[in-house]
Amino acid sequence: MTAVSLAWGAAGDDVGVAGYEVVRNGGPIPIATVGGSTLAWTDTSVAPGSTYTYIVRARDAAGNVGPPSGQVSAAVPTSGPPLFATGFEAGTLAGWTNAGVAIDSGTVHTGSYAARAATANAAAWAWAPLASISTDTYVRTWVRLAAIPSKTTTILKLRTATGGSLVGILVTSKGRLSYRNDVAGRTVNSTSTVSAAAWHEFVVHLSTIGTSSVIAVWVDGVAISGLTGTDNFGTSPVGRLQIGENQSGRPFDASFDDITVQVQPF
């Protein structure tokens, strides 16, 4: 999907904020209006190679519109080669640094092979370097959980080129989705769940631009609102992709297939 993800801080109003209007390219009519408790929105009507400007303004319960936010600009990249891509069709984990992940031909999303991380106790994970580092990164992978894990488990993680952990996408023992901001040392939870014994498409967008960093997570094409917004992920670019859980004591069984990392939206 080609998209621009926006997030903003809450406005204050003595009447009460009823909603926010998003204006693109200075147009007279907002391109979107969201509720007062919503602090993020994704523009899916953008085109590769184009640049867009946005402002956000609050509207209160009396119908008054507040002053506009500062304008931001977003350049949508043209299509280019991915930073990393694999469907594991070579039947090996060449290019990965591996600790407990195996090639599997029994449970695949497409083709003949996938990667499987299954463990009763030990860590089971692997990481691969990206072709170049990126401060604005999009990841898409298909994931299948054989069962909902008994403990909160990492299924996907983005790291710096030297291995520093930036963010991990987690599944809890109730099947709920979360992310772990390892730069700020906090976990953000959602009420969205993922089912077991089925393949799911995960898409993650991460920008690392300090306090204005943006994260967005989609599962099966649906944005996970609780995991989309601004957060402080520092300024170190992404340089590695991890699949699986790098901590022991977390039993899980997950398969991965059709992974792509790139700088432009899918």
C-alpha positions in Angstrom: 0.0 0.0 0.0 1.2 3.6 -0.8 0.4 5.8 2.1 1.5 8.7 4.4 1.1 8.2 8.1 0.4 11.3 10.2 0.2 11.6 14.0 -0.2 14.6 16.3 -0.5 15.6 19.9 -3.8 16.2 21.7 -5.2 19.8 21.6 -6.7 21.5 24.6 -10.0 23.4 24.5 -12.3 24.9 27.2 -15.4 23.5 25.4 -13.9 20.2 24.5 -12.2 18.9 21.4 -14.8 17.1 19.2 -12.5 16.2 16.3 -9.6 17.0 14.1 -9.5 18.1 10.5 -6.6 17.1 8.2 -5.9 19.5 5.3 -3.6 18.4 2.4 -1.7 20.8 0.1 -3.5 23.9 1.5 -6.9 22.8 0.1 -10.1 24.6 1.2 -11.8 21.4 2.3 -10.3 18.9 4.8 -9.3 15.6 3.2 -10.3 13.9 6.4 -12.0 14.5 9.7 -11.5 12.2 12.7 -12.9 12.0 16.2 -11.5 13.9 19.2 -9.8 10.9 20.7 -8.0 10.0 17.4 -4.5 11.3 17.1 -3.4 9.6 13.9 -4.5 9.2 10.3 -3.2 7.5 7.2 -3.5 9.1 3.7 -3.8 6.2 1.3 -4.6 8.4 -1.8 -1.0 9.5 -2.4 1.0 8.7 -5.5 4.7 7.5 -5.7 7.1 10.3 -6.6 4.8 13.1 -5.3 5.2 15.5 -2.3 2.4 16.5 -0.1 1.9 19.1 2.7 -0.4 18.6 5.7 -1.8 20.7 8.6 -4.1 19.5 11.3 -6.6 21.7 13.2 -8.9 21.0 16.1 -12.7 21.5 16.1 -14.5 21.9 19.4 -18.0 20.8 20.4 -19.4 24.3 19.6 -18.1 24.1 16.0 -15.2 26.4 16.4 -12.1 25.6 14.5 -8.7 26.2 16.1 -5.5 27.5 14.6 -3.7 25.1 12.3 -0.7 23.0 13.4 2.7 23.6 11.9 2.8 22.4 8.3 4.6 19.1 7.6 5.8 17.8 4.2 6.0 14.2 3.1 7.7 13.0 -0.1 6.4 9.7 -1.3 9.3 7.7 -2.7 9.2 6.2 -6.2 9.5 2.5 -6.4 13.0 1.2 -6.0 14.9 -2.0 -5.1 14.1 -3.3 -1.6 16.5 -3.1 1.3 15.9 -6.8 1.9 13.6 -9.5 0.4 13.2 -13.2 0.7 10.7 -15.9 0.3 13.2 -18.5 1.5 12.9 -20.3 -1.8 16.6 -21.1 -1.8 15.8 -23.6 0.9 18.5 -22.1 3.2 18.9 -19.3 5.7 22.0 -18.0 3.9 22.4 -14.3 4.7 20.8 -14.7 8.2 22.6 -14.9 11.5 20.6 -17.7 13.0 20.0 -19.0 16.5 17.2 -21.5 16.5 15.3 -20.8 13.2 14.9 -23.6 10.6 13.8 -23.9 7.0 10.4 -25.6 6.7 8.6 -27.0 3.7 5.5 -28.2 5.6 3.9 -24.8 6.4 4.4 -22.2 3.8 2.6 -19.1 2.7 3.7 -19.2 -1.0 6.3 -21.3 -2.8 8.0 -24.4 -1.3 9.8 -23.0 1.8 9.3 -20.8 4.8 11.2 -20.1 8.0 10.0 -21.6 11.3 11.0 -20.6 14.9 9.7 -23.2 17.3 11.0 -23.6 20.9 9.9 -24.9 24.3 12.3 -22.7 26.2 15.5 -21.5 24.3 15.5 -18.3 22.3 14.7 -18.9 18.6 15.5 -16.0 16.3 17.5 -14.9 13.3 18.5 -11.5 11.9 19.5 -10.3 8.5 21.3 -7.0 7.5 19.6 -4.5 5.2 21.3 -3.4 2.0 21.5 0.1 3.5 20.4 1.8 6.6 17.1 3.7 6.7 15.4 6.2 9.0 12.1 5.7 7.2 11.5 1.9 6.9 8.6 -0.3 5.8 8.5 -4.0 6.5 6.0 -6.6 5.3 6.1 -10.2 6.3 3.6 -13.0 6.5 3.4 -14.7 9.9 1.6 -17.8 11.1 1.4 -18.8 14.8 0.8 -22.4 15.4 -0.8 -21.4 18.7 -1.1 -18.3 20.7 2.0 -18.1 22.9 1.7 -18.8 26.6 3.9 -15.6 27.3 4.3 -12.3 25.5 6.5 -13.1 22.5 8.4 -11.0 20.0 7.6 -12.0 16.4 9.4 -9.2 14.6 12.0 -6.6 15.6 13.9 -3.8 13.9 17.5 -3.1 15.0 20.2 -0.7 14.1 23.1 -1.8 11.9 25.1 -2.6 15.1 22.4 -4.6 16.7 20.7 -2.0 19.0 17.1 -2.8 19.4 14.6 -0.1 18.2 11.1 -1.7 18.2 9.6 -5.2 18.5 6.2 -6.3 17.5 4.7 -8.5 20.2 1.9 -11.0 20.6 0.6 -11.5 24.2 -0.7 -14.6 25.8 -4.2 -13.4 24.9 -3.3 -12.9 21.3 -3.3 -9.1 21.6 -0.8 -7.1 19.6 1.7 -4.7 21.2 4.9 -3.0 20.4 8.0 -2.6 22.6 9.9 0.7 22.2 13.4 -0.4 23.3 14.8 3.1 22.9 12.4 4.6 25.4 12.0 1.4 27.4 8.2 1.1 27.3 5.5 -1.2 25.9 2.4 0.1 24.0 -0.6 -2.2 24.0 -3.6 -2.5 21.7 -6.9 -4.4 22.0 -6.5 -5.9 18.5 -5.9 -9.6 18.3 -4.4 -12.1 15.9 -5.6 -15.6 15.4 -3.5 -18.8 15.4 -3.2 -21.5 12.7 -3.6 -18.9 9.9 -1.3 -16.8 7.9 -1.4 -13.0 8.6 0.2 -10.1 6.7 2.1 -7.8 9.0 3.2 -4.4 7.7 5.2 -2.1 10.0 6.3 1.5 9.2 9.0 3.1 11.4 10.6 6.5 11.1 13.4 7.3 13.5 13.5 11.1 13.8 13.6 11.6 17.5 10.6 12.8 19.4 8.6 13.0 16.2 9.2 9.4 15.2 6.2 7.7 13.7 5.2 4.0 14.0 2.3 2.4 12.2 1.2 -1.3 12.2 -1.2 -3.0 9.8 -2.4 -6.6 10.0 -4.2 -8.1 7.0 -4.5 -4.6 5.5 -6.2 -3.1 8.6 -4.4 -0.3 10.6 -4.0 -1.1 14.3 -5.0 2.2 15.7 -3.5 1.5 19.2 -0.1 0.9 17.6 -0.1 3.9 15.3 1.2 7.3 16.3 4.2 9.3 17.4 6.8 8.0 19.8 10.4 8.7 20.5 12.5 6.0 18.8 15.7 8.1 18.7 17.5 9.0 15.5 19.5 5.8 14.8 18.5 4.3 11.4 17.3 0.8 10.9 20.0 -1.6 9.7 18.8 -5.1 10.7 15.6 -7.2 10.6 14.9 -9.8 13.2 12.3 -12.6 13.2 11.5 -14.6 16.2 12.1 -14.1 20.0 15.7 -13.5 21.2 14.8 -14.1 24.9 14.6 -17.6 26.4 11.7 -18.9 28.5 9.0 -17.9 26.0 7.7 -21.0 24.3 6.3 -20.3 20.8 5.9 -21.7 17.3 5.9 -19.2 14.5 6.4 -19.4 10.7 7.6 -16.6 8.5 7.4 -16.1 4.7 7.6 -13.5 1.9 9.5 -10.8 3.8 10.2 -7.4 2.2 11.9 -4.3 3.7 11.9 -1.1 1.7 11.9 2.7 2.0 8.6 3.3 0.3 5.1 2.3 1.4 3.7 -0.9 0.1 
